[in-house]
Amino acid sequence: MQAKVLITLKNGVLDPQGEAVLHALDNLGFDDVDGVRVGKMIELDLSDTNADTARTRVEKMCEKLLANTVIEDYEVEIL
């Protein structure tokens, strides 16, 4: 079983990396982009065979290590 975790900054948290990408895009002539937010996507190969159990385990992983829940949100997709 595989899981994908999408981690993004919470609304209201400044995103300096996103601002740098926005500035670079503008310098390259892509001036029609109004904003950029940078996140990360993590793929996990799991030995679990039950989707509910896998989701619970991945959410625990996010809470303990994968995401900084003070400033980041996460979404889990079980495939």
Secondary structure as the mmCIF struct_conf table of DSSP 4:
data_model
#
loop_
_struct_conf.conf_type_id
_struct_conf.id
_struct_conf.beg_label_comp_id
_struct_conf.beg_label_asym_id
_struct_conf.beg_label_seq_id
_struct_conf.end_label_comp_id
_struct_conf.end_label_asym_id
_struct_conf.end_label_seq_id
STRN STRN1 GLN A 2 LEU A 9
HELX_LH_PP_P HELX_LH_PP_P1 LYS A 10 LYS A 10
TURN_TY1_P TURN_TY1_P1 ASN A 11 GLY A 12
BEND BEND1 VAL A 13 VAL A 13
HELX_RH_AL_P HELX_RH_AL_P1 PRO A 16 ASN A 27
TURN_TY1_P TURN_TY1_P2 LEU A 28 GLY A 29
TURN_TY1_P TURN_TY1_P3 ASP A 31 ASP A 32
STRN STRN2 LYS A 40 ASP A 45
HELX_RH_AL_P HELX_RH_AL_P2 ALA A 51 MET A 61
HELX_RH_PI_P HELX_RH_PI_P1 CYS A 62 LEU A 66
TURN_TY1_P TURN_TY1_P4 THR A 69 ILE A 71
STRN STRN3 GLU A 72 ILE A 78
#
